[in-house]
Amino acid sequence: MSAKRLVGVHPAIWGAVFGGGMVLTAWLEKYHWLAWPWNLALVALFSASLIPMSVAMRQRSIHCGVDSAAMRRYNRRALIWALSYIVLLGFALTVRNTWQPQGPVLWLLALLPSLPIIYYVWAMGQYLRDEQDEYLRMRQMQAGMFATGFLLVVATVWGFLETFGIAPHAEGWWAVAVWAIGLGMGSFVQAKRDHGP
């Protein structure tokens, strides 16, 4: 398969490669079959699938007539956010687990993965400000609302399961991953609607 055809694969397939790779890496780490630096190498390998996923998403946007200069800037910033978040989170967790730093270094490591999230919130605001096409702006707002609703439902259900001792404790930073999955689902629903039955 040529590189051009490979990149043109449906974005959901690239998303599945990325998600499956992250789950596989976490599973291997949980059972101590994968340690530093190989865990970071595997995360980097699967994170690379976000690049062709972004290209495939752009191709589909052009095909569906839902592309704009503001959307291209937003997608570039979203890719920077996603890759930065994965790298900084993986780095911070690996350094903490491997070398167990204390004091100010531990504080810095704990805050490091938050920086891309702050950047992404800014990028969303920039997109909504810059987008001139009201329909495209509405689509992005609907996808964001879907993601927020998805996060609220998952957090509420999981929270009650945890309260009743059925589910294990979930760290707060999982909210970002759940919201991002919801955003992808919202965008997928809109893409299906654009293509029609």
N, C-alpha and C positions, 0 to 999 in steps of 0.2 A: 504494500500500500504506500502510495507517495506521501510525502510530508504534507502537501496541500490537502489531500483527501483525509489524512489522519487528523489534521487540525479541524477540518470541517465536520467531524463527528459531532453528533448532538451534544450540546453542553451538559445535559443530564448525565451522559456517560462519563464525561470528564469529572463531573461532580461526584459520581459514584466511585471513580478511581481514587479521587482525593479522600472522600469520606471513608471508604473501605481501607485505604492505606493508613489513615490515622487510627482507625479502630484496630487494625492488625498491629501497628506499632505499640499502641497502649496495651494490647493483650500480651504481646511478647515481653514488654517491660514488667507487666504485673507478675508474670511467672518467672521473672529474672532470666529470661533467655536472650535479653538484649540490654546492653549497657552502653554508657558513654565510651567512645564517640559515635558508635554505630547507630544509636537511637536518633541522634541529630542528623546523621547521614540519611537514614531512612525517611525521617520527617522532611528533609530537604528534597529528596527524590519525589515523594508523593506531592509535596507542595508545588513542585514544578508543573504538575497537571493543571494548576490554576491558570497558567499562561495560555495554553491552547483552549481551555474552557472560556477564558475571556475573549479570545479571538472568535471562537465559535458563536458566542453570545452576540458579538458585534455583527457577524455575518447574518445571523437570524434577525437581528434588529433591522438591518438594511433591507433584507428580504421582505420583512413585514411592514416596512415603511415607518418604523418607530425609532429612527436614529436622529440625533442632533449633535451639534458641536458641544453643547452642555452635557449631554449624556456621555459622549466620548471622554470628556474630561472627568466626569464622575466615575466612569468605569475604570479609567486609569488610576484614579485616586483609590478606588475600592480595591484594586489589585495590589497597590502599594500597601494599603491597610492590611489586607489579608496576609500577605507574605511577611510583613513586618511583625504582625501579631503572632504568627506561628513561630517565626524565628526567635523573637524576644521571649515568648512564653517557654519555648523549648530550652532556650539558653538559660533562663532564670531557674527553671525547675531542675535542669541538669546540674548547674553550679550548686544549687542548694542541696540536692541529694548526694552529690559527689563529694563536695568539700565542706559542707555545713558551716558556712560563714556566719558570723554574729555581728551585732551592732549596726552601724550605719550601712555596711555593705549588704546586710540582709534586708534592711529597709529599701535600699536602692533596687535590689533584685525584685522585691515584692511589688514595687511601683512600676518597674520597667515595662511589663506587658500592658499596662494601662495607657501608655503614650499613644500607641496606634489607635486605640478606641477613641481617645480624645480627638485625634486627627480625623477619624471616620465621621464622628458626629459633626465636626466642622465641614467635612466634604459633603455630607448630606445637606446641610444648610446652604452651602455654596451652590449646590445643584438647584435647589428649590428657588434660590435667588436668581440664578443665571438662566434657567430654562425659560425660553420665550413662548414655547408651544404649550398652551394650557392643557391639551389632551395628554401630552407626555408627562407634564408635571403631575396631573391627576393620577396617571398610572403609577408613578413612583410613590405618591402618597398612599394610594390604595395598597401597594405591595408592602409599604412600611406599616400600615395599619394591620394588615394581615399578619405580618411578622410579630407585631406587638401583641395582638390577640392570641397568637399561637404561644408566645412566651408566657402570657398571663395564664392561659389554660394549663400548660405543662407545669409551670411553677406552682400553681394552686393544687393541682392533682398530686404532684410529687410531694409538696409540702404536707398535705393531709396524710399521704401514705407514710411519710417519715414520722409525722406526729403520732400515728398509731403503731409505729414500730415495724411496719411492713417493708419499707424501702430504706436503704442506707442514706446517710447524709450526703447531699450534693453541695459542692463548693459553689459560692456565688458567681465565680467567673464563668461557670457553664452557661449563664444567661446569654452571654455573647454568642456562643455556638448555637444555642437554641434559637435565638433571634435571627441569626444568619440563615439557619435552615428554614425558618418561617419566611424570610425574605425570598429565598430561592423558590419555595413552594408558591408564594404569592405571584412571583414573576412567571413561574411555569403555568399557573392557572390563566394568567393574562395572555401568555403566548398561545395557549390552546384556544382561547377565545378569539384571538386575532386570526388564527388559521381557520376557524370555523369548524363545523362538524366533519 
